[in-house]
């Protein structure tokens, strides 16, 4: 199961269930996919196909909505 946390423009922010314990979010879009760590700080873990301007936008949105992502993580994985 891959629950969607939220959508922003063409980007889908989601989790992969039971992938690993460290808080992170995957972002899918028509051009590719990224994985972003949220701890110990927000940073890019993996990029498949996105350009620098797309990465910058995704990282900005992740920082702006980090609390929402963390709360969704806790709700999903701590049930």
mmJSON file of the N, C-alpha and C atoms, coordinates in Angstrom:
{"data_MODEL":{"atom_site":{
"group_PDB":["ATOM","ATOM","ATOM","ATOM","ATOM","ATOM","ATOM","ATOM","ATOM","ATOM","ATOM","ATOM","ATOM","ATOM","ATOM","ATOM","ATOM","ATOM","ATOM","ATOM","ATOM","ATOM","ATOM","ATOM","ATOM","ATOM","ATOM","ATOM","ATOM","ATOM","ATOM","ATOM","ATOM","ATOM","ATOM","ATOM","ATOM","ATOM","ATOM","ATOM","ATOM","ATOM","ATOM","ATOM","ATOM","ATOM","ATOM","ATOM","ATOM","ATOM","ATOM","ATOM","ATOM","ATOM","ATOM","ATOM","ATOM","ATOM","ATOM","ATOM","ATOM","ATOM","ATOM","ATOM","ATOM","ATOM","ATOM","ATOM","ATOM","ATOM","ATOM","ATOM","ATOM","ATOM","ATOM","ATOM","ATOM","ATOM","ATOM","ATOM","ATOM","ATOM","ATOM","ATOM","ATOM","ATOM","ATOM","ATOM","ATOM","ATOM","ATOM","ATOM","ATOM","ATOM","ATOM","ATOM","ATOM","ATOM","ATOM","ATOM","ATOM","ATOM","ATOM","ATOM","ATOM","ATOM","ATOM","ATOM","ATOM","ATOM","ATOM","ATOM","ATOM","ATOM","ATOM","ATOM","ATOM","ATOM","ATOM","ATOM","ATOM","ATOM","ATOM","ATOM","ATOM","ATOM","ATOM","ATOM","ATOM","ATOM","ATOM","ATOM","ATOM","ATOM","ATOM","ATOM","ATOM","ATOM","ATOM","ATOM","ATOM","ATOM","ATOM","ATOM","ATOM","ATOM","ATOM","ATOM","ATOM","ATOM","ATOM","ATOM","ATOM","ATOM","ATOM","ATOM","ATOM","ATOM","ATOM","ATOM","ATOM","ATOM","ATOM","ATOM","ATOM","ATOM","ATOM","ATOM","ATOM","ATOM","ATOM","ATOM","ATOM","ATOM","ATOM","ATOM","ATOM","ATOM","ATOM","ATOM","ATOM","ATOM","ATOM","ATOM","ATOM","ATOM","ATOM","ATOM","ATOM","ATOM","ATOM","ATOM","ATOM","ATOM","ATOM","ATOM","ATOM","ATOM","ATOM","ATOM","ATOM","ATOM","ATOM","ATOM","ATOM","ATOM","ATOM","ATOM","ATOM","ATOM","ATOM","ATOM","ATOM","ATOM","ATOM","ATOM","ATOM","ATOM","ATOM","ATOM","ATOM","ATOM","ATOM","ATOM","ATOM","ATOM","ATOM","ATOM","ATOM","ATOM","ATOM","ATOM","ATOM","ATOM","ATOM","ATOM","ATOM"],
"id":[1,2,3,4,5,6,7,8,9,10,11,12,13,14,15,16,17,18,19,20,21,22,23,24,25,26,27,28,29,30,31,32,33,34,35,36,37,38,39,40,41,42,43,44,45,46,47,48,49,50,51,52,53,54,55,56,57,58,59,60,61,62,63,64,65,66,67,68,69,70,71,72,73,74,75,76,77,78,79,80,81,82,83,84,85,86,87,88,89,90,91,92,93,94,95,96,97,98,99,100,101,102,103,104,105,106,107,108,109,110,111,112,113,114,115,116,117,118,119,120,121,122,123,124,125,126,127,128,129,130,131,132,133,134,135,136,137,138,139,140,141,142,143,144,145,146,147,148,149,150,151,152,153,154,155,156,157,158,159,160,161,162,163,164,165,166,167,168,169,170,171,172,173,174,175,176,177,178,179,180,181,182,183,184,185,186,187,188,189,190,191,192,193,194,195,196,197,198,199,200,201,202,203,204,205,206,207,208,209,210,211,212,213,214,215,216,217,218,219,220,221,222,223,224,225,226,227,228,229,230,231,232,233,234,235,236,237],
"type_symbol":["N","C","C","N","C","C","N","C","C","N","C","C","N","C","C","N","C","C","N","C","C","N","C","C","N","C","C","N","C","C","N","C","C","N","C","C","N","C","C","N","C","C","N","C","C","N","C","C","N","C","C","N","C","C","N","C","C","N","C","C","N","C","C","N","C","C","N","C","C","N","C","C","N","C","C","N","C","C","N","C","C","N","C","C","N","C","C","N","C","C","N","C","C","N","C","C","N","C","C","N","C","C","N","C","C","N","C","C","N","C","C","N","C","C","N","C","C","N","C","C","N","C","C","N","C","C","N","C","C","N","C","C","N","C","C","N","C","C","N","C","C","N","C","C","N","C","C","N","C","C","N","C","C","N","C","C","N","C","C","N","C","C","N","C","C","N","C","C","N","C","C","N","C","C","N","C","C","N","C","C","N","C","C","N","C","C","N","C","C","N","C","C","N","C","C","N","C","C","N","C","C","N","C","C","N","C","C","N","C","C","N","C","C","N","C","C","N","C","C","N","C","C","N","C","C","N","C","C","N","C","C","N","C","C","N","C","C"],
"label_atom_id":["N","CA","C","N","CA","C","N","CA","C","N","CA","C","N","CA","C","N","CA","C","N","CA","C","N","CA","C","N","CA","C","N","CA","C","N","CA","C","N","CA","C","N","CA","C","N","CA","C","N","CA","C","N","CA","C","N","CA","C","N","CA","C","N","CA","C","N","CA","C","N","CA","C","N","CA","C","N","CA","C","N","CA","C","N","CA","C","N","CA","C","N","CA","C","N","CA","C","N","CA","C","N","CA","C","N","CA","C","N","CA","C","N","CA","C","N","CA","C","N","CA","C","N","CA","C","N","CA","C","N","CA","C","N","CA","C","N","CA","C","N","CA","C","N","CA","C","N","CA","C","N","CA","C","N","CA","C","N","CA","C","N","CA","C","N","CA","C","N","CA","C","N","CA","C","N","CA","C","N","CA","C","N","CA","C","N","CA","C","N","CA","C","N","CA","C","N","CA","C","N","CA","C","N","CA","C","N","CA","C","N","CA","C","N","CA","C","N","CA","C","N","CA","C","N","CA","C","N","CA","C","N","CA","C","N","CA","C","N","CA","C","N","CA","C","N","CA","C","N","CA","C","N","CA","C","N","CA","C","N","CA","C","N","CA","C","N","CA","C","N","CA","C","N","CA","C"],
"label_alt_id":[null,null,null,null,null,null,null,null,null,null,null,null,null,null,null,null,null,null,null,null,null,null,null,null,null,null,null,null,null,null,null,null,null,null,null,null,null,null,null,null,null,null,null,null,null,null,null,null,null,null,null,null,null,null,null,null,null,null,null,null,null,null,null,null,null,null,null,null,null,null,null,null,null,null,null,null,null,null,null,null,null,null,null,null,null,null,null,null,null,null,null,null,null,null,null,null,null,null,null,null,null,null,null,null,null,null,null,null,null,null,null,null,null,null,null,null,null,null,null,null,null,null,null,null,null,null,null,null,null,null,null,null,null,null,null,null,null,null,null,null,null,null,null,null,null,null,null,null,null,null,null,null,null,null,null,null,null,null,null,null,null,null,null,null,null,null,null,null,null,null,null,null,null,null,null,null,null,null,null,null,null,null,null,null,null,null,null,null,null,null,null,null,null,null,null,null,null,null,null,null,null,null,null,null,null,null,null,null,null,null,null,null,null,null,null,null,null,null,null,null,null,null,null,null,null,null,null,null,null,null,null,null,null,null,null,null,null],
"label_comp_id":["UNK","UNK","UNK","UNK","UNK","UNK","UNK","UNK","UNK","UNK","UNK","UNK","UNK","UNK","UNK","UNK","UNK","UNK","UNK","UNK","UNK","UNK","UNK","UNK","UNK","UNK","UNK","UNK","UNK","UNK","UNK","UNK","UNK","UNK","UNK","UNK","UNK","UNK","UNK","UNK","UNK","UNK","UNK","UNK","UNK","UNK","UNK","UNK","UNK","UNK","UNK","UNK","UNK","UNK","UNK","UNK","UNK","UNK","UNK","UNK","UNK","UNK","UNK","UNK","UNK","UNK","UNK","UNK","UNK","UNK","UNK","UNK","UNK","UNK","UNK","UNK","UNK","UNK","UNK","UNK","UNK","UNK","UNK","UNK","UNK","UNK","UNK","UNK","UNK","UNK","UNK","UNK","UNK","UNK","UNK","UNK","UNK","UNK","UNK","UNK","UNK","UNK","UNK","UNK","UNK","UNK","UNK","UNK","UNK","UNK","UNK","UNK","UNK","UNK","UNK","UNK","UNK","UNK","UNK","UNK","UNK","UNK","UNK","UNK","UNK","UNK","UNK","UNK","UNK","UNK","UNK","UNK","UNK","UNK","UNK","UNK","UNK","UNK","UNK","UNK","UNK","UNK","UNK","UNK","UNK","UNK","UNK","UNK","UNK","UNK","UNK","UNK","UNK","UNK","UNK","UNK","UNK","UNK","UNK","UNK","UNK","UNK","UNK","UNK","UNK","UNK","UNK","UNK","UNK","UNK","UNK","UNK","UNK","UNK","UNK","UNK","UNK","UNK","UNK","UNK","UNK","UNK","UNK","UNK","UNK","UNK","UNK","UNK","UNK","UNK","UNK","UNK","UNK","UNK","UNK","UNK","UNK","UNK","UNK","UNK","UNK","UNK","UNK","UNK","UNK","UNK","UNK","UNK","UNK","UNK","UNK","UNK","UNK","UNK","UNK","UNK","UNK","UNK","UNK","UNK","UNK","UNK","UNK","UNK","UNK","UNK","UNK","UNK","UNK","UNK","UNK","UNK","UNK","UNK","UNK","UNK","UNK"],
"label_asym_id":["A","A","A","A","A","A","A","A","A","A","A","A","A","A","A","A","A","A","A","A","A","A","A","A","A","A","A","A","A","A","A","A","A","A","A","A","A","A","A","A","A","A","A","A","A","A","A","A","A","A","A","A","A","A","A","A","A","A","A","A","A","A","A","A","A","A","A","A","A","A","A","A","A","A","A","A","A","A","A","A","A","A","A","A","A","A","A","A","A","A","A","A","A","A","A","A","A","A","A","A","A","A","A","A","A","A","A","A","A","A","A","A","A","A","A","A","A","A","A","A","A","A","A","A","A","A","A","A","A","A","A","A","A","A","A","A","A","A","A","A","A","A","A","A","A","A","A","A","A","A","A","A","A","A","A","A","A","A","A","A","A","A","A","A","A","A","A","A","A","A","A","A","A","A","A","A","A","A","A","A","A","A","A","A","A","A","A","A","A","A","A","A","A","A","A","A","A","A","A","A","A","A","A","A","A","A","A","A","A","A","A","A","A","A","A","A","A","A","A","A","A","A","A","A","A","A","A","A","A","A","A","A","A","A","A","A","A"],
"label_entity_id":["1","1","1","1","1","1","1","1","1","1","1","1","1","1","1","1","1","1","1","1","1","1","1","1","1","1","1","1","1","1","1","1","1","1","1","1","1","1","1","1","1","1","1","1","1","1","1","1","1","1","1","1","1","1","1","1","1","1","1","1","1","1","1","1","1","1","1","1","1","1","1","1","1","1","1","1","1","1","1","1","1","1","1","1","1","1","1","1","1","1","1","1","1","1","1","1","1","1","1","1","1","1","1","1","1","1","1","1","1","1","1","1","1","1","1","1","1","1","1","1","1","1","1","1","1","1","1","1","1","1","1","1","1","1","1","1","1","1","1","1","1","1","1","1","1","1","1","1","1","1","1","1","1","1","1","1","1","1","1","1","1","1","1","1","1","1","1","1","1","1","1","1","1","1","1","1","1","1","1","1","1","1","1","1","1","1","1","1","1","1","1","1","1","1","1","1","1","1","1","1","1","1","1","1","1","1","1","1","1","1","1","1","1","1","1","1","1","1","1","1","1","1","1","1","1","1","1","1","1","1","1","1","1","1","1","1","1"],
"label_seq_id":[1,1,1,2,2,2,3,3,3,4,4,4,5,5,5,6,6,6,7,7,7,8,8,8,9,9,9,10,10,10,11,11,11,12,12,12,13,13,13,14,14,14,15,15,15,16,16,16,17,17,17,18,18,18,19,19,19,20,20,20,21,21,21,22,22,22,23,23,23,24,24,24,25,25,25,26,26,26,27,27,27,28,28,28,29,29,29,30,30,30,31,31,31,32,32,32,33,33,33,34,34,34,35,35,35,36,36,36,37,37,37,38,38,38,39,39,39,40,40,40,41,41,41,42,42,42,43,43,43,44,44,44,45,45,45,46,46,46,47,47,47,48,48,48,49,49,49,50,50,50,51,51,51,52,52,52,53,53,53,54,54,54,55,55,55,56,56,56,57,57,57,58,58,58,59,59,59,60,60,60,61,61,61,62,62,62,63,63,63,64,64,64,65,65,65,66,66,66,67,67,67,68,68,68,69,69,69,70,70,70,71,71,71,72,72,72,73,73,73,74,74,74,75,75,75,76,76,76,77,77,77,78,78,78,79,79,79],
"pdbx_PDB_ins_code":[null,null,null,null,null,null,null,null,null,null,null,null,null,null,null,null,null,null,null,null,null,null,null,null,null,null,null,null,null,null,null,null,null,null,null,null,null,null,null,null,null,null,null,null,null,null,null,null,null,null,null,null,null,null,null,null,null,null,null,null,null,null,null,null,null,null,null,null,null,null,null,null,null,null,null,null,null,null,null,null,null,null,null,null,null,null,null,null,null,null,null,null,null,null,null,null,null,null,null,null,null,null,null,null,null,null,null,null,null,null,null,null,null,null,null,null,null,null,null,null,null,null,null,null,null,null,null,null,null,null,null,null,null,null,null,null,null,null,null,null,null,null,null,null,null,null,null,null,null,null,null,null,null,null,null,null,null,null,null,null,null,null,null,null,null,null,null,null,null,null,null,null,null,null,null,null,null,null,null,null,null,null,null,null,null,null,null,null,null,null,null,null,null,null,null,null,null,null,null,null,null,null,null,null,null,null,null,null,null,null,null,null,null,null,null,null,null,null,null,null,null,null,null,null,null,null,null,null,null,null,null,null,null,null,null,null,null],
"Cartn_x":[0.835,0.0,0.887,0.522,1.275,0.338,0.113,-0.837,-0.303,-1.179,-0.846,-0.977,0.041,0.022,-0.7,-0.287,-0.97,-0.471,-1.167,-0.755,-0.485,0.536,0.886,1.215,0.427,0.564,0.532,1.576,1.611,2.358,2.73,3.523,2.627,2.89,2.193,3.194,2.93,3.773,3.177,3.984,3.443,4.469,3.954,4.789,4.673,5.741,5.677,5.564,4.528,4.331,5.438,5.959,6.95,8.268,8.61,9.875,11.06,11.053,12.102,11.598,12.286,11.795,12.097,13.186,13.565,12.514,12.053,10.976,11.457,10.689,10.975,9.69,9.738,8.582,9.096,8.292,8.559,7.677,8.178,7.397,7.445,6.268,6.144,5.559,6.01,5.442,5.704,5.138,5.337,6.797,7.679,9.081,9.979,9.473,10.316,9.878,10.848,10.565,11.756,11.456,12.5,12.119,13.129,12.941,13.637,12.934,13.465,13.43,14.593,14.667,14.085,13.393,12.924,13.695,14.494,15.329,16.683,17.723,17.722,17.403,17.548,17.123,16.6,15.944,15.365,16.484,16.604,17.628,17.233,17.736,17.468,18.167,17.423,17.996,18.221,17.328,17.404,16.639,17.157,16.489,16.541,15.386,15.3,14.564,15.318,14.769,14.335,14.323,13.857,14.994,14.637,15.607,15.757,16.828,17.161,16.021,15.35,14.26,13.086,12.852,11.798,12.203,13.463,13.959,13.85,14.212,14.133,12.694,11.755,10.35,9.865,10.211,9.804,10.416,11.678,12.32,11.68,11.329,10.667,9.32,8.524,7.209,7.358,8.334,8.573,8.898,9.741,10.086,8.862,8.068,6.871,5.849,5.781,4.743,5.323,6.535,7.22,6.422,5.802,5.012,3.837,3.191,2.075,2.554,3.706,4.254,4.581,5.224,5.561,4.305,3.292,2.041,1.377,1.396,0.822,1.609,2.941,3.807,3.43,3.372,3.052,1.674,0.721,-0.633,-0.649,0.047,0.034,0.808,2.001,2.865,2.695,2.024,1.839,0.446,-0.269,-1.635,-1.579],
"Cartn_y":[-1.172,0.0,1.245,2.237,3.481,4.666,5.033,6.122,7.479,8.242,9.593,10.521,11.32,12.304,13.55,14.043,15.156,15.25,16.064,16.36,17.856,18.178,19.564,19.648,20.429,20.49,19.064,18.682,17.322,16.34,16.78,15.951,15.226,13.947,13.135,12.776,13.221,12.924,11.701,10.647,9.388,8.618,7.631,6.692,5.322,4.529,3.103,2.403,1.659,0.975,-0.033,0.01,-0.95,-0.929,0.187,0.26,0.367,1.353,1.517,2.472,2.516,3.24,4.724,5.132,6.549,7.339,8.445,9.207,9.801,9.514,10.017,10.048,10.708,10.762,10.569,9.888,9.741,10.753,11.263,12.193,11.693,11.43,10.968,12.075,12.132,13.042,12.445,13.033,12.461,12.351,13.197,13.19,12.25,11.7,10.825,10.731,10.453,10.194,10.634,11.123,11.43,10.845,10.684,10.266,11.315,11.783,12.84,12.398,12.467,12.207,13.408,13.155,14.236,14.302,13.276,13.316,12.694,13.152,14.16,15.554,15.757,17.014,16.701,17.647,17.434,17.473,16.357,16.273,15.237,15.421,14.522,13.189,12.101,10.758,10.112,10.406,9.752,10.584,10.641,11.332,10.461,10.242,9.5,10.361,11.182,11.873,13.316,13.861,15.232,16.232,17.373,18.435,19.289,20.081,20.869,21.789,22.449,23.344,22.579,21.352,20.522,20.098,19.691,19.311,20.464,21.662,22.826,23.082,22.945,23.156,22.088,20.837,19.738,19.903,20.248,20.456,21.623,22.689,23.833,23.424,22.713,22.266,21.297,20.411,19.464,20.215,21.227,22.018,22.746,23.323,24.049,23.134,21.891,20.971,19.811,19.986,18.92,18.441,19.35,18.937,18.059,18.417,17.619,16.226,16.155,14.864,14.005,14.601,13.842,13.329,14.165,13.74,12.61,12.704,11.632,10.343,10.455,9.287,8.605,9.395,8.84,8.196,8.834,8.275,6.954,6.922,5.725,4.563,4.829,3.748,3.379,4.207,3.904,3.407,2.955,2.427,1.109],
"Cartn_z":[0.0,0.0,0.0,-0.782,-0.882,-0.668,0.599,0.847,0.387,-0.247,-0.668,0.533,0.772,1.846,1.346,0.173,-0.483,-1.917,-2.69,-4.061,-4.16,-4.929,-5.202,-6.682,-7.427,-8.884,-9.432,-10.212,-10.766,-9.871,-8.668,-7.757,-6.755,-6.58,-5.576,-4.487,-3.27,-2.114,-1.433,-1.242,-0.732,0.079,0.805,1.559,0.926,1.045,0.754,2.098,2.281,3.553,3.806,5.036,5.518,4.757,4.159,3.424,4.378,5.256,6.259,7.329,8.458,9.633,9.631,9.009,8.985,8.197,8.763,8.133,6.808,5.766,4.429,3.62,2.499,1.604,0.175,-0.628,-2.054,-2.778,-3.892,-4.7,-6.138,-6.672,-8.055,-8.907,-10.153,-11.137,-12.517,-13.559,-14.9,-15.325,-14.771,-15.191,-14.392,-13.296,-12.505,-11.067,-10.201,-8.784,-7.94,-6.735,-5.77,-4.421,-3.586,-2.198,-1.349,-0.301,0.54,1.995,2.653,4.092,4.825,5.927,6.782,8.082,8.361,9.546,9.238,9.836,10.888,10.369,9.048,8.431,7.036,6.431,5.103,4.069,3.324,2.28,1.236,0.052,-1.05,-0.825,-0.935,-0.8,-2.156,-3.132,-4.428,-5.451,-6.661,-7.76,-8.998,-9.587,-10.85,-11.864,-12.586,-13.735,-13.572,-12.389,-12.236,-12.418,-12.965,-13.207,-11.958,-11.937,-10.754,-10.325,-11.259,-10.87,-10.254,-10.722,-10.127,-8.711,-8.551,-7.219,-6.239,-6.68,-5.807,-5.359,-6.277,-5.927,-4.952,-5.207,-4.328,-2.934,-2.861,-1.561,-0.812,-1.527,-0.893,-0.309,-1.094,-0.628,0.54,0.473,1.572,2.86,2.772,3.961,4.504,3.608,4.033,4.706,4.274,4.764,5.569,6.079,6.818,8.019,8.766,9.923,9.5,8.42,7.893,7.48,6.83,6.402,7.618,8.625,9.842,10.554,10.671,11.313,10.535,9.221,8.392,8.552,8.641,8.854,10.166,11.236,12.559,12.562,11.945,11.899,11.115,10.007,9.152,9.764,10.284,10.737,12.214,12.986,14.4,14.742,13.758,14.009,14.724],
"occupancy":[1.0,1.0,1.0,1.0,1.0,1.0,1.0,1.0,1.0,1.0,1.0,1.0,1.0,1.0,1.0,1.0,1.0,1.0,1.0,1.0,1.0,1.0,1.0,1.0,1.0,1.0,1.0,1.0,1.0,1.0,1.0,1.0,1.0,1.0,1.0,1.0,1.0,1.0,1.0,1.0,1.0,1.0,1.0,1.0,1.0,1.0,1.0,1.0,1.0,1.0,1.0,1.0,1.0,1.0,1.0,1.0,1.0,1.0,1.0,1.0,1.0,1.0,1.0,1.0,1.0,1.0,1.0,1.0,1.0,1.0,1.0,1.0,1.0,1.0,1.0,1.0,1.0,1.0,1.0,1.0,1.0,1.0,1.0,1.0,1.0,1.0,1.0,1.0,1.0,1.0,1.0,1.0,1.0,1.0,1.0,1.0,1.0,1.0,1.0,1.0,1.0,1.0,1.0,1.0,1.0,1.0,1.0,1.0,1.0,1.0,1.0,1.0,1.0,1.0,1.0,1.0,1.0,1.0,1.0,1.0,1.0,1.0,1.0,1.0,1.0,1.0,1.0,1.0,1.0,1.0,1.0,1.0,1.0,1.0,1.0,1.0,1.0,1.0,1.0,1.0,1.0,1.0,1.0,1.0,1.0,1.0,1.0,1.0,1.0,1.0,1.0,1.0,1.0,1.0,1.0,1.0,1.0,1.0,1.0,1.0,1.0,1.0,1.0,1.0,1.0,1.0,1.0,1.0,1.0,1.0,1.0,1.0,1.0,1.0,1.0,1.0,1.0,1.0,1.0,1.0,1.0,1.0,1.0,1.0,1.0,1.0,1.0,1.0,1.0,1.0,1.0,1.0,1.0,1.0,1.0,1.0,1.0,1.0,1.0,1.0,1.0,1.0,1.0,1.0,1.0,1.0,1.0,1.0,1.0,1.0,1.0,1.0,1.0,1.0,1.0,1.0,1.0,1.0,1.0,1.0,1.0,1.0,1.0,1.0,1.0,1.0,1.0,1.0,1.0,1.0,1.0,1.0,1.0,1.0,1.0,1.0,1.0],
"B_iso_or_equiv":[0.0,0.0,0.0,0.0,0.0,0.0,0.0,0.0,0.0,0.0,0.0,0.0,0.0,0.0,0.0,0.0,0.0,0.0,0.0,0.0,0.0,0.0,0.0,0.0,0.0,0.0,0.0,0.0,0.0,0.0,0.0,0.0,0.0,0.0,0.0,0.0,0.0,0.0,0.0,0.0,0.0,0.0,0.0,0.0,0.0,0.0,0.0,0.0,0.0,0.0,0.0,0.0,0.0,0.0,0.0,0.0,0.0,0.0,0.0,0.0,0.0,0.0,0.0,0.0,0.0,0.0,0.0,0.0,0.0,0.0,0.0,0.0,0.0,0.0,0.0,0.0,0.0,0.0,0.0,0.0,0.0,0.0,0.0,0.0,0.0,0.0,0.0,0.0,0.0,0.0,0.0,0.0,0.0,0.0,0.0,0.0,0.0,0.0,0.0,0.0,0.0,0.0,0.0,0.0,0.0,0.0,0.0,0.0,0.0,0.0,0.0,0.0,0.0,0.0,0.0,0.0,0.0,0.0,0.0,0.0,0.0,0.0,0.0,0.0,0.0,0.0,0.0,0.0,0.0,0.0,0.0,0.0,0.0,0.0,0.0,0.0,0.0,0.0,0.0,0.0,0.0,0.0,0.0,0.0,0.0,0.0,0.0,0.0,0.0,0.0,0.0,0.0,0.0,0.0,0.0,0.0,0.0,0.0,0.0,0.0,0.0,0.0,0.0,0.0,0.0,0.0,0.0,0.0,0.0,0.0,0.0,0.0,0.0,0.0,0.0,0.0,0.0,0.0,0.0,0.0,0.0,0.0,0.0,0.0,0.0,0.0,0.0,0.0,0.0,0.0,0.0,0.0,0.0,0.0,0.0,0.0,0.0,0.0,0.0,0.0,0.0,0.0,0.0,0.0,0.0,0.0,0.0,0.0,0.0,0.0,0.0,0.0,0.0,0.0,0.0,0.0,0.0,0.0,0.0,0.0,0.0,0.0,0.0,0.0,0.0,0.0,0.0,0.0,0.0,0.0,0.0,0.0,0.0,0.0,0.0,0.0,0.0],
"pdbx_formal_charge":[null,null,null,null,null,null,null,null,null,null,null,null,null,null,null,null,null,null,null,null,null,null,null,null,null,null,null,null,null,null,null,null,null,null,null,null,null,null,null,null,null,null,null,null,null,null,null,null,null,null,null,null,null,null,null,null,null,null,null,null,null,null,null,null,null,null,null,null,null,null,null,null,null,null,null,null,null,null,null,null,null,null,null,null,null,null,null,null,null,null,null,null,null,null,null,null,null,null,null,null,null,null,null,null,null,null,null,null,null,null,null,null,null,null,null,null,null,null,null,null,null,null,null,null,null,null,null,null,null,null,null,null,null,null,null,null,null,null,null,null,null,null,null,null,null,null,null,null,null,null,null,null,null,null,null,null,null,null,null,null,null,null,null,null,null,null,null,null,null,null,null,null,null,null,null,null,null,null,null,null,null,null,null,null,null,null,null,null,null,null,null,null,null,null,null,null,null,null,null,null,null,null,null,null,null,null,null,null,null,null,null,null,null,null,null,null,null,null,null,null,null,null,null,null,null,null,null,null,null,null,null,null,null,null,null,null,null],
"auth_seq_id":[1,1,1,2,2,2,3,3,3,4,4,4,5,5,5,6,6,6,7,7,7,8,8,8,9,9,9,10,10,10,11,11,11,12,12,12,13,13,13,14,14,14,15,15,15,16,16,16,17,17,17,18,18,18,19,19,19,20,20,20,21,21,21,22,22,22,23,23,23,24,24,24,25,25,25,26,26,26,27,27,27,28,28,28,29,29,29,30,30,30,31,31,31,32,32,32,33,33,33,34,34,34,35,35,35,36,36,36,37,37,37,38,38,38,39,39,39,40,40,40,41,41,41,42,42,42,43,43,43,44,44,44,45,45,45,46,46,46,47,47,47,48,48,48,49,49,49,50,50,50,51,51,51,52,52,52,53,53,53,54,54,54,55,55,55,56,56,56,57,57,57,58,58,58,59,59,59,60,60,60,61,61,61,62,62,62,63,63,63,64,64,64,65,65,65,66,66,66,67,67,67,68,68,68,69,69,69,70,70,70,71,71,71,72,72,72,73,73,73,74,74,74,75,75,75,76,76,76,77,77,77,78,78,78,79,79,79],
"auth_comp_id":["UNK","UNK","UNK","UNK","UNK","UNK","UNK","UNK","UNK","UNK","UNK","UNK","UNK","UNK","UNK","UNK","UNK","UNK","UNK","UNK","UNK","UNK","UNK","UNK","UNK","UNK","UNK","UNK","UNK","UNK","UNK","UNK","UNK","UNK","UNK","UNK","UNK","UNK","UNK","UNK","UNK","UNK","UNK","UNK","UNK","UNK","UNK","UNK","UNK","UNK","UNK","UNK","UNK","UNK","UNK","UNK","UNK","UNK","UNK","UNK","UNK","UNK","UNK","UNK","UNK","UNK","UNK","UNK","UNK","UNK","UNK","UNK","UNK","UNK","UNK","UNK","UNK","UNK","UNK","UNK","UNK","UNK","UNK","UNK","UNK","UNK","UNK","UNK","UNK","UNK","UNK","UNK","UNK","UNK","UNK","UNK","UNK","UNK","UNK","UNK","UNK","UNK","UNK","UNK","UNK","UNK","UNK","UNK","UNK","UNK","UNK","UNK","UNK","UNK","UNK","UNK","UNK","UNK","UNK","UNK","UNK","UNK","UNK","UNK","UNK","UNK","UNK","UNK","UNK","UNK","UNK","UNK","UNK","UNK","UNK","UNK","UNK","UNK","UNK","UNK","UNK","UNK","UNK","UNK","UNK","UNK","UNK","UNK","UNK","UNK","UNK","UNK","UNK","UNK","UNK","UNK","UNK","UNK","UNK","UNK","UNK","UNK","UNK","UNK","UNK","UNK","UNK","UNK","UNK","UNK","UNK","UNK","UNK","UNK","UNK","UNK","UNK","UNK","UNK","UNK","UNK","UNK","UNK","UNK","UNK","UNK","UNK","UNK","UNK","UNK","UNK","UNK","UNK","UNK","UNK","UNK","UNK","UNK","UNK","UNK","UNK","UNK","UNK","UNK","UNK","UNK","UNK","UNK","UNK","UNK","UNK","UNK","UNK","UNK","UNK","UNK","UNK","UNK","UNK","UNK","UNK","UNK","UNK","UNK","UNK","UNK","UNK","UNK","UNK","UNK","UNK","UNK","UNK","UNK","UNK","UNK","UNK"],
"auth_asym_id":["A","A","A","A","A","A","A","A","A","A","A","A","A","A","A","A","A","A","A","A","A","A","A","A","A","A","A","A","A","A","A","A","A","A","A","A","A","A","A","A","A","A","A","A","A","A","A","A","A","A","A","A","A","A","A","A","A","A","A","A","A","A","A","A","A","A","A","A","A","A","A","A","A","A","A","A","A","A","A","A","A","A","A","A","A","A","A","A","A","A","A","A","A","A","A","A","A","A","A","A","A","A","A","A","A","A","A","A","A","A","A","A","A","A","A","A","A","A","A","A","A","A","A","A","A","A","A","A","A","A","A","A","A","A","A","A","A","A","A","A","A","A","A","A","A","A","A","A","A","A","A","A","A","A","A","A","A","A","A","A","A","A","A","A","A","A","A","A","A","A","A","A","A","A","A","A","A","A","A","A","A","A","A","A","A","A","A","A","A","A","A","A","A","A","A","A","A","A","A","A","A","A","A","A","A","A","A","A","A","A","A","A","A","A","A","A","A","A","A","A","A","A","A","A","A","A","A","A","A","A","A","A","A","A","A","A","A"],
"auth_atom_id":["N","CA","C","N","CA","C","N","CA","C","N","CA","C","N","CA","C","N","CA","C","N","CA","C","N","CA","C","N","CA","C","N","CA","C","N","CA","C","N","CA","C","N","CA","C","N","CA","C","N","CA","C","N","CA","C","N","CA","C","N","CA","C","N","CA","C","N","CA","C","N","CA","C","N","CA","C","N","CA","C","N","CA","C","N","CA","C","N","CA","C","N","CA","C","N","CA","C","N","CA","C","N","CA","C","N","CA","C","N","CA","C","N","CA","C","N","CA","C","N","CA","C","N","CA","C","N","CA","C","N","CA","C","N","CA","C","N","CA","C","N","CA","C","N","CA","C","N","CA","C","N","CA","C","N","CA","C","N","CA","C","N","CA","C","N","CA","C","N","CA","C","N","CA","C","N","CA","C","N","CA","C","N","CA","C","N","CA","C","N","CA","C","N","CA","C","N","CA","C","N","CA","C","N","CA","C","N","CA","C","N","CA","C","N","CA","C","N","CA","C","N","CA","C","N","CA","C","N","CA","C","N","CA","C","N","CA","C","N","CA","C","N","CA","C","N","CA","C","N","CA","C","N","CA","C","N","CA","C","N","CA","C","N","CA","C","N","CA","C","N","CA","C","N","CA","C"],
"pdbx_PDB_model_num":[1,1,1,1,1,1,1,1,1,1,1,1,1,1,1,1,1,1,1,1,1,1,1,1,1,1,1,1,1,1,1,1,1,1,1,1,1,1,1,1,1,1,1,1,1,1,1,1,1,1,1,1,1,1,1,1,1,1,1,1,1,1,1,1,1,1,1,1,1,1,1,1,1,1,1,1,1,1,1,1,1,1,1,1,1,1,1,1,1,1,1,1,1,1,1,1,1,1,1,1,1,1,1,1,1,1,1,1,1,1,1,1,1,1,1,1,1,1,1,1,1,1,1,1,1,1,1,1,1,1,1,1,1,1,1,1,1,1,1,1,1,1,1,1,1,1,1,1,1,1,1,1,1,1,1,1,1,1,1,1,1,1,1,1,1,1,1,1,1,1,1,1,1,1,1,1,1,1,1,1,1,1,1,1,1,1,1,1,1,1,1,1,1,1,1,1,1,1,1,1,1,1,1,1,1,1,1,1,1,1,1,1,1,1,1,1,1,1,1,1,1,1,1,1,1,1,1,1,1,1,1,1,1,1,1,1,1]
}}}
